[in-house]
Amino acid sequence: MLMTDAKKGFKCPECGSTQFYEDMSRAERVCTKCGLVLEDSMIDTTQDWRAFTQDQKEKRARTGAPLTHRRHDKGLTTEIGKGVTELFKVPAKKRSQFFRIRKWQKRLLTSKDRNLSFALGELQRLISYLGLPRTLHEEVAKLYEKALEKGLVRGRSIESIIAGLVYSLCREYGSPRTLSEISQASGIEKRELGRTYRYISRKLNMRILPAKSSTYIPRFASMLNLSDRVQVRAMKILLQAKKHDIISGKGPTGCAAAAIYIASVLEGERKTQREVADVVGVTEVTIRNRYKEIAEALNIEEEVERKAKEEEAKQKEERPVAPREEKVMPKPVYKPAKKAKAKKRVRVKGKRKRKKKTGVRRAKRSHRKKRSSKRKKSRR
């Protein structure tokens, strides 16, 4: 193992070299230039145990996980009763005490810890949805804690602050995401997201430079299933366009989409403007305008159009055409029309059904019978 101790001011007393070799089997430090043994019987500061499998490593390790800002307690707090299964490990007599201790542990959390635990959970979801690296995750967690200490979160939603920090650091780390992507992932409106981003960057003194078009090309090309040759060609096109001062002041996503379209046509992996627009998130008109500007400045407009027509013709030839089946129409058979038989009226013998009498008519009829019976009696 070669090591340099020039920063410490340590040199070989014989030749003055600063390059040394550590022999771990003999516990010696040797000068690589003259071979002088500078130190022997060195103390081994590495672990005193060996492990050949992952299970052995976990059992024999005597240290915990490293400190991280991705946890509200930095990974140091002990949690009592993490799941339901922990309850059955406690004796029946001490279960009430177990519940009481767990309840008080949750109650003793400060408002800052509660805010951080919720915010970092939302951050974890956003990072995994967008597929961002772990270093960016750590940096966003540090900045959020700093914003919380300064009181910048008060009066604003936690989700908007997290989304604004992710948007700004994505551009700083060279893996930018568009506002529409972060808005879709976080559920925050683009207007609110932009306002929060500007406020946070101003208060935390964050100087974020505009995103470059070249940083979008690898991700968009992989989403379109294009090869590395297309990516390299698109990068060259953007570099030449930058020299001609064409893309300055234009949207980076539109310029990247136009460069990918031109490169895909020139490399024989043509994608339509509609396909590129759906992936990038811009309109076809934007891609067409940027394409015309770049192609005219680089004098490749005729070549691109010619290759696009060739690719289109080739795709039509390769497309299988199903043979048309000739349908044989059956000959019409004329049959003499049948005369319609006149329907005979059939009279049904029998008495006509009378309508049911209502209750009022029945009452009148009974009243008439009573009167007639009285008259007969009086006559007698």
NUMIVO-834469 format. One line per field, with one value per residue (C-alpha): residue number from 1; x, y, z. Coordinates in nm, 4 decimals, padded with zeros to 6 digits. Each point is the difference from the previous one (the first is absolute). Layout:
# NUMIVO-834469
tise	[NUM	...]
u	[X	...]
v	[Y	...]
w	[Z	...]
***
This chain:
# NUMIVO-834469
tise	[1	2	3	4	5	6	7	8	9	10	11	12	13	14	15	16	17	18	19	20	21	22	23	24	25	26	27	28	29	30	31	32	33	34	35	36	37	38	39	40	41	42	43	44	45	46	47	48	49	50	51	52	53	54	55	56	57	58	59	60	61	62	63	64	65	66	67	68	69	70	71	72	73	74	75	76	77	78	79	80	81	82	83	84	85	86	87	88	89	90	91	92	93	94	95	96	97	98	99	100	101	102	103	104	105	106	107	108	109	110	111	112	113	114	115	116	117	118	119	120	121	122	123	124	125	126	127	128	129	130	131	132	133	134	135	136	137	138	139	140	141	142	143	144	145	146	147	148	149	150	151	152	153	154	155	156	157	158	159	160	161	162	163	164	165	166	167	168	169	170	171	172	173	174	175	176	177	178	179	180	181	182	183	184	185	186	187	188	189	190	191	192	193	194	195	196	197	198	199	200	201	202	203	204	205	206	207	208	209	210	211	212	213	214	215	216	217	218	219	220	221	222	223	224	225	226	227	228	229	230	231	232	233	234	235	236	237	238	239	240	241	242	243	244	245	246	247	248	249	250	251	252	253	254	255	256	257	258	259	260	261	262	263	264	265	266	267	268	269	270	271	272	273	274	275	276	277	278	279	280	281	282	283	284	285	286	287	288	289	290	291	292	293	294	295	296	297	298	299	300	301	302	303	304	305	306	307	308	309	310	311	312	313	314	315	316	317	318	319	320	321	322	323	324	325	326	327	328	329	330	331	332	333	334	335	336	337	338	339	340	341	342	343	344	345	346	347	348	349	350	351	352	353	354	355	356	357	358	359	360	361	362	363	364	365	366	367	368	369	370	371	372	373	374	375	376	377	378	379	380]
u	[00.0000	00.1490	-00.0626	00.1220	00.0809	00.1041	-00.2896	00.1265	00.3542	00.1319	00.2943	00.2461	00.3204	00.2207	-00.1343	-00.2677	-00.2785	-00.3628	-00.1229	-00.0275	-00.1218	-00.1830	00.0539	-00.2976	00.1303	00.3283	-00.1421	00.2702	00.0110	00.2615	00.1272	-00.0823	00.3083	00.2901	-00.1642	00.0729	-00.2239	-00.1359	-00.2335	-00.0528	-00.2358	-00.2873	-00.3289	-00.2809	-00.3044	-00.2281	-00.2647	00.1193	-00.2437	-00.0554	-00.3234	-00.0523	-00.3751	-00.2407	-00.1658	00.3344	00.0770	-00.3306	00.0413	00.3606	-00.0235	00.0015	-00.0860	-00.3211	-00.0866	00.1760	-00.1647	-00.2246	-00.2117	-00.2651	-00.1462	-00.1449	00.2078	00.3056	-00.0470	00.0801	-00.3399	-00.1215	-00.3559	-00.2159	-00.2337	00.0538	-00.2685	-00.2926	00.2155	00.2051	-00.2999	00.0114	00.3644	-00.1018	-00.1447	-00.3728	00.0532	00.2196	-00.2026	-00.1754	00.3379	00.1226	-00.2963	00.0525	00.3724	-00.0671	-00.2723	00.2224	00.2856	-00.2254	-00.1299	00.3457	00.0931	00.0437	-00.1838	00.3244	00.0467	-00.3598	00.0369	00.3299	-00.1338	-00.2959	00.2141	00.2708	-00.2631	-00.1387	00.3550	00.0685	-00.3122	00.0904	00.3606	-00.1017	-00.2725	00.2431	00.2927	00.2508	00.3385	00.0632	00.2412	-00.2733	-00.2375	00.2484	00.0562	-00.3729	-00.0520	00.2779	-00.1468	-00.3506	00.1279	00.1770	-00.3196	-00.1963	00.2440	-00.0312	-00.3806	-00.0491	-00.2516	-00.2537	-00.2987	00.0888	-00.0741	00.2729	-00.0536	00.0626	00.3243	00.1289	-00.0944	00.1709	00.3221	-00.0009	-00.0500	00.2874	00.2492	-00.0845	00.1292	00.3082	00.0880	-00.0306	-00.3109	-00.2747	-00.3705	-00.2621	-00.2562	-00.2807	00.1717	00.0507	-00.3499	-00.1472	00.2066	-00.0741	-00.3556	00.0887	-00.1056	00.2782	-00.0722	00.0247	00.3108	00.1811	-00.0901	00.1297	00.3190	00.0843	-00.0745	00.2141	00.2955	-00.0037	-00.0186	00.2639	00.2357	-00.0065	00.1430	-00.1530	00.1150	-00.2401	-00.0168	00.1967	-00.1676	00.2697	-00.0912	-00.3473	00.1213	00.1068	-00.3286	-00.2242	00.1991	-00.0289	-00.3749	-00.0256	00.2133	00.2696	00.3600	00.3151	00.0894	-00.3144	00.0859	00.3548	-00.1312	-00.2595	00.2716	00.2118	-00.2968	-00.0691	00.3695	00.0063	-00.3288	00.1438	00.2998	-00.2382	-00.1914	-00.3326	-00.1244	00.0748	-00.3200	-00.2006	-00.1546	00.2517	-00.2549	-00.1126	00.3596	00.0838	-00.3108	00.0907	00.3596	-00.1205	-00.2411	00.2725	00.2515	-00.2502	-00.0732	00.3670	00.0976	-00.2790	-00.2112	-00.2718	-00.2579	-00.2925	-00.0399	-00.3159	00.1848	00.2767	-00.2533	-00.1955	00.3145	00.1580	-00.3210	00.0049	-00.2187	00.0775	00.0043	00.2871	00.2042	-00.0692	00.1088	00.3221	00.0723	-00.0290	00.2247	00.2728	-00.0169	00.0221	00.2939	00.1940	-00.1005	-00.1394	-00.3656	00.0048	00.1898	-00.2419	-00.3071	00.1470	00.0837	-00.3396	-00.1722	00.2236	-00.0774	-00.3712	00.0067	00.1976	-00.2488	-00.2882	00.1754	00.0739	-00.3544	-00.1874	-00.3039	-00.2808	-00.1381	-00.3512	-00.2538	-00.2497	-00.3468	-00.2339	-00.3467	-00.2796	-00.2373	-00.3381	-00.2864	-00.3302	-00.3069	-00.3560	-00.1618	-00.2664	-00.3476	-00.0953	-00.3025	-00.2858	-00.0579	-00.3463	-00.1754	-00.1026	-00.2916	00.0179	-00.3327	-00.0934	-00.1125	00.1929	00.1870	-00.1359	00.2164	00.0506	-00.2148	00.1640	-00.0817	-00.2020	-00.2363	-00.0478	-00.0930	-00.2574	-00.1508	-00.0389	-00.1577	-00.2550	-00.0888	-00.0674	-00.2289	-00.1951	-00.0476	-00.1380	-00.2480	-00.1275	-00.0543	-00.1864	-00.2347	-00.0815]
v	[00.0000	00.3344	00.2978	00.3619	00.1809	00.3279	00.1831	-00.1087	00.1054	-00.3550	-00.0920	-00.2853	00.0907	-00.1681	00.1212	00.2558	-00.1880	00.0368	-00.3310	-00.2930	-00.3573	-00.1674	-00.3750	-00.1182	-00.3578	00.1177	00.3175	00.2168	00.3302	00.0070	00.2774	-00.0824	00.1813	-00.1273	-00.2900	00.1346	-00.1464	00.3089	-00.1658	-00.3543	-00.1755	00.2242	-00.0275	-00.1514	00.2286	-00.2133	-00.2427	-00.2935	-00.2514	-00.1593	-00.0753	-00.2124	00.0544	00.2863	-00.1728	-00.0381	00.3644	00.1148	-00.2240	00.0916	00.3728	00.2073	00.3374	00.1453	00.1823	00.3307	00.3326	00.1325	00.3115	-00.2067	-00.0896	00.2610	-00.1384	-00.0686	-00.3709	00.0177	-00.0287	-00.3349	-00.0846	-00.1891	-00.2532	00.0597	-00.2443	-00.2055	-00.3126	00.1649	-00.0214	-00.3813	00.0060	00.1767	-00.2014	00.0426	00.1740	00.2722	00.0806	00.2959	00.1427	-00.0598	00.1951	00.2843	00.0351	-00.0027	00.2622	00.2362	-00.0449	00.1257	00.2882	00.1256	00.0751	00.3724	00.1833	00.0246	-00.3773	-00.0584	00.2487	-00.1558	-00.3567	00.0907	00.2090	-00.2642	-00.2648	00.2177	00.0594	-00.3750	-00.0546	00.2821	-00.1173	-00.3593	00.1129	00.2195	-00.2449	00.2483	-00.0895	-00.0466	00.2943	00.2363	-00.1549	00.0742	00.3586	00.0783	-00.1326	00.2305	00.3041	-00.0721	-00.0238	00.3336	00.1572	-00.1364	00.1545	00.3386	-00.0171	-00.0008	-00.2862	00.1879	00.1076	-00.2330	-00.3638	-00.2550	-00.1624	00.3258	00.0689	-00.3530	00.0179	00.3407	-00.1272	-00.3116	00.2099	00.2355	-00.2728	-00.2123	00.2841	00.0438	-00.3731	-00.0213	-00.2201	00.2596	-00.0742	00.2208	00.1893	-00.2089	-00.3263	00.1168	00.1497	-00.3325	-00.1941	00.2302	00.1073	00.3721	00.2476	00.1347	00.3584	-00.0753	-00.2117	00.2770	00.2576	-00.2212	-00.0831	00.3695	00.0799	-00.2851	00.0661	00.3692	-00.0637	-00.2762	00.1922	-00.2756	00.1053	-00.2353	00.0355	-00.0673	-00.3627	-00.0998	-00.1735	-00.2683	-00.1236	-00.1054	-00.2056	-00.3284	-00.0382	00.0912	-00.2256	-00.2970	00.0605	-00.0104	-00.3203	00.1647	-00.1203	00.1681	00.1146	00.2131	00.1540	00.0885	00.1467	00.2087	00.1325	00.1044	00.1729	00.1977	00.0953	00.1310	00.1857	00.1613	00.1260	00.1603	00.1561	-00.1551	-00.1611	00.2888	00.1294	-00.3038	-00.2678	-00.2785	-00.2800	00.1205	00.0274	-00.3470	-00.1476	00.1572	-00.1267	-00.3528	00.0069	00.1120	-00.2543	-00.2870	00.0778	00.0322	-00.3235	-00.2043	-00.0393	00.2449	00.1019	00.2184	00.3458	-00.1193	-00.2822	00.2356	00.2623	-00.2534	-00.1099	00.3444	00.1791	00.2780	00.0645	-00.1051	00.3658	00.0720	-00.2926	00.1077	00.3586	-00.1011	-00.2599	00.2557	00.2499	-00.2572	-00.1674	00.3313	00.1209	-00.3283	-00.0434	-00.3500	00.0669	-00.1686	-00.3023	-00.0489	00.0262	-00.2407	-00.2603	00.0438	-00.0750	-00.3036	-00.1357	00.0561	-00.1792	-00.2889	-00.0381	-00.0119	-00.2730	-00.2069	00.0315	-00.3199	00.0614	-00.2487	-00.1359	00.1094	-00.2778	00.0407	-00.0393	-00.1998	00.1458	-00.2593	00.0258	00.1439	-00.2498	00.1515	-00.1620	00.0912	00.2117	-00.1775	00.1513	00.1144	-00.1826	00.2138	-00.0385	-00.1193	00.1624	-00.2531	00.1000	-00.1411	-00.1180	00.0803	00.2784	00.3213	00.0487	00.2682	00.2479	-00.0382	00.2341	00.2332	00.0294	00.3205	-00.1640	-00.3000	00.2299	00.1835	-00.3248	-00.1339	00.3295	-00.0299	-00.3585	00.1157	00.2786	-00.2335	-00.2540	00.2731	00.1094	-00.3541	-00.0397	00.3299	-00.1092	-00.3204]
w	[00.0000	-00.1047	00.2234	00.0053	00.3250	-00.1626	00.1688	00.3432	-00.0869	00.0423	-00.2267	-00.0325	00.1955	-00.2634	-00.3370	00.0950	-00.1802	00.1055	-00.1516	00.2420	-00.0054	00.2895	00.0305	00.2055	00.0353	00.1629	00.1597	-00.1597	-00.1849	-00.2791	-00.2268	-00.3631	-00.1351	00.2137	00.1893	00.3497	00.2735	00.1724	00.2507	00.1261	00.2421	-00.1156	00.1851	-00.2029	00.0322	-00.2134	00.1330	00.2092	-00.1480	-00.3368	-00.1822	-00.3098	-00.0461	00.0486	00.2965	00.1781	-00.0674	00.1526	00.3077	00.0741	-00.0677	00.3201	-00.1544	-00.1357	-00.3184	-00.0749	00.0846	-00.2719	-00.0505	-00.1728	00.3424	00.2322	00.2895	-00.2241	00.0713	00.3746	00.1718	00.1298	-00.0971	00.2492	-00.1523	-00.3687	-00.1124	00.1251	00.0316	00.2753	00.2338	00.0145	00.1127	00.3227	00.2941	00.0588	00.3373	-00.1498	-00.3113	00.1600	00.0966	-00.3579	-00.1428	00.2472	-00.0820	-00.3744	00.0357	00.1988	-00.2415	-00.2831	00.2124	00.0961	-00.3618	-00.0668	-00.2764	-00.1974	00.0084	-00.1083	-00.2854	-00.1077	00.0118	-00.2233	-00.2391	-00.0369	-00.0700	-00.2807	-00.1251	-00.0101	-00.2101	-00.2416	-00.0429	-00.0723	-00.2459	-00.1984	00.0235	00.1462	00.1604	00.3726	00.0236	-00.1174	00.2552	00.2796	-00.1151	-00.0256	00.3550	00.1310	-00.1752	00.1286	00.3574	-00.0515	-00.1372	00.2976	00.2485	-00.1743	00.0099	-00.3768	00.0088	00.2088	-00.2101	-00.2887	-00.0683	00.0704	-00.3415	-00.1891	00.1933	-00.0656	-00.3698	-00.0391	00.1586	-00.2182	-00.3141	00.0843	00.1004	-00.3055	-00.2172	00.2185	-00.0095	-00.3802	-00.0101	-00.0533	00.0083	-00.1569	00.2053	-00.1452	00.1081	00.3586	00.0080	-00.1106	00.2554	00.2962	-00.0829	00.0272	-00.2693	-00.2234	00.1011	00.3736	-00.0577	-00.1886	00.2654	00.2828	-00.1917	-00.0489	00.3649	00.1395	-00.2316	00.0978	00.3752	00.0024	-00.2356	-00.2607	-00.3343	-00.2550	-00.3604	-00.2906	-00.1085	-00.3096	-00.2919	-00.0102	00.3510	-00.1216	-00.2966	00.1732	00.1872	-00.2949	-00.2363	00.2363	00.0339	-00.3812	-00.0168	-00.2125	-00.0239	00.1295	-00.3526	-00.0080	00.3384	-00.1116	-00.3269	00.1872	00.2347	-00.3000	-00.1630	00.3181	00.0297	-00.3585	00.0543	00.3139	-00.1994	-00.2511	00.2935	-00.1009	00.3214	00.2358	00.1556	-00.1153	00.2201	00.0733	-00.0375	-00.3433	-00.1248	00.1361	-00.1668	-00.3382	00.0244	00.0818	-00.2959	-00.2446	00.1360	-00.0190	-00.3666	-00.0940	00.1797	-00.1571	00.3173	-00.0939	00.2566	-00.0953	00.1462	00.1705	00.1820	00.1162	00.1121	00.2097	00.1866	00.0502	00.0920	-00.2615	-00.3033	-00.3561	-00.1050	00.2410	-00.1324	-00.3602	00.0635	00.1823	-00.2684	-00.2806	00.1804	00.0746	-00.3429	-00.1884	00.2087	-00.0457	-00.3696	00.0525	-00.0784	-00.3433	00.1301	00.2905	-00.2235	-00.2557	00.2646	00.1638	-00.3328	-00.0571	00.3468	-00.0518	-00.3372	00.1504	00.2837	-00.2497	-00.2006	00.3104	00.1241	-00.1010	-00.2180	00.0497	-00.3325	-00.0737	-00.0327	-00.2826	00.1364	-00.2261	00.0213	-00.0174	-00.2957	00.0946	-00.0123	-00.0999	00.1549	-00.0876	00.2612	00.2042	00.0129	00.3435	00.1364	00.1225	00.3698	00.0992	00.2859	00.2606	00.2210	00.3476	00.1299	00.3498	00.2222	00.0114	00.3185	00.2180	00.1740	00.3669	00.1975	00.2375	00.3655	-00.0519	-00.2541	00.2270	00.2875	-00.2146	-00.1199	00.3542	00.1043	-00.2849	00.1064	00.3547	-00.1194	-00.2298	00.2812	00.2322	-00.2637	-00.0438	00.3745	00.0203	-00.2835	00.1801]
***
